[in-house]
Amino acid sequence: MTGFVEVRTFEHAHSDNRRKILECNFLTSSVQYFTIMEKLPLGNHFHKERHETFVIASGGGKCCYVTVDEDGVPNGEQITLPVRQGSVIQIHPLTAHAFLLEPGSTMLCFSSIPFDSENQDMFAFQLQM
């Protein structure tokens, strides 16, 4: 495909006591903008198909992850990394992940496929925060 440009705007996708999510779905990808409300875990899941790239726009905290097999069985030890403003974190499929960010932090997520409520490609996995 050549010469194709999509211009869209963020729309409110979800809010709860942990965070507010704005989302923009394109034909082949999506972008989410998170505003962190409380210091509570976000994520605790893995994807089988989706690649995600997170950018900490402000604030910080930590990111925990572990690789898993198709059934969600860990392939090693959990790793915890500090993240701060400017950190860029790429999560590959079959990597369980979670964030614990300070209130007021903001984060962008660039996803390799658009969000689909019929097929969320999201599988629960509890990481130790």
C-alpha positions in Angstrom: 0.0 0.0 0.0 1.5 3.4 -1.0 0.4 6.9 -0.2 -2.0 6.0 2.6 -2.2 8.1 5.8 -4.7 7.7 8.7 -5.4 10.6 11.0 -7.4 9.8 14.1 -7.9 11.2 17.6 -7.7 9.6 21.0 -11.0 8.5 22.5 -11.8 7.5 26.1 -11.4 3.7 26.4 -11.5 3.0 30.1 -11.1 4.5 33.6 -10.9 2.9 37.0 -9.1 3.7 40.3 -5.7 2.6 38.7 -5.7 4.6 35.5 -7.4 6.4 32.7 -6.9 5.1 29.2 -7.3 7.0 26.0 -7.1 4.9 22.8 -6.7 5.4 19.1 -7.2 2.3 16.8 -5.8 2.2 13.3 -6.4 -0.4 10.6 -3.1 -2.2 11.5 -2.1 -0.9 15.0 -3.2 1.0 18.0 -1.9 3.6 20.5 -3.0 4.0 24.1 -2.3 6.9 26.5 -2.3 6.0 30.2 -2.6 8.5 33.1 -1.8 6.7 36.4 -4.2 7.5 39.2 -3.0 5.1 42.0 0.1 3.1 42.6 -1.4 -0.3 41.7 -0.2 -3.0 39.3 -1.2 -2.5 35.6 -1.0 -5.4 33.2 -0.3 -8.8 34.7 -0.9 -10.5 31.4 0.8 -11.7 28.2 -0.1 -11.7 24.5 0.4 -14.5 22.0 0.5 -12.2 18.9 0.8 -8.6 20.0 4.1 -6.6 20.3 3.9 -3.6 22.5 6.2 -0.7 22.9 5.7 1.5 26.0 7.1 5.0 26.5 7.2 6.5 30.0 6.2 10.1 29.1 6.4 11.4 32.7 7.0 9.9 36.2 8.3 6.4 36.6 8.2 3.2 38.6 9.0 -0.4 37.7 8.3 -2.9 35.0 8.3 -6.7 35.7 8.4 -9.4 33.1 9.0 -13.1 32.4 8.9 -15.1 29.2 6.2 -17.8 29.1 5.2 -20.6 26.8 1.8 -20.7 24.9 0.1 -22.1 28.0 1.5 -19.3 30.3 4.2 -21.5 32.0 7.2 -19.3 32.9 10.5 -20.0 31.0 12.8 -18.5 33.6 12.9 -16.0 36.4 10.9 -12.8 36.7 13.0 -9.7 36.0 12.1 -6.3 37.5 13.5 -3.1 35.9 13.2 0.5 37.1 11.6 2.8 34.5 11.5 6.6 34.4 10.6 9.5 32.1 12.1 8.7 28.7 12.3 4.9 29.2 11.2 2.9 26.1 10.2 -0.7 26.8 9.4 -3.2 24.1 7.4 -6.2 25.0 7.4 -9.2 22.6 4.7 -11.9 22.4 4.8 -14.6 25.1 6.2 -12.1 27.6 4.1 -11.7 30.8 4.4 -8.1 31.9 3.2 -5.6 34.5 3.9 -2.0 35.5 3.8 -0.3 38.9 4.0 3.4 38.3 3.8 6.4 40.6 0.5 8.4 40.6 0.6 11.2 38.0 2.9 9.2 35.7 1.9 9.0 32.0 2.7 6.3 29.5 2.1 5.7 25.8 1.7 2.2 24.4 2.2 1.5 20.7 0.6 -1.9 19.8 1.3 -3.9 16.7 -2.4 -4.8 16.2 -5.6 -2.8 16.8 -7.6 -3.5 19.9 -10.5 -6.0 19.1 -13.0 -6.7 21.8 -13.8 -10.0 20.1 -10.2 -11.2 20.3 -8.2 -9.3 22.9 -5.1 -11.5 22.7 -4.7 -11.0 26.5 -4.0 -13.8 28.9 -3.8 -13.3 32.7 -0.5 -13.9 34.5 0.2 -12.8 38.0 3.7 -11.2 38.4 5.2 -10.4 41.9 5.1 -6.6 42.3 
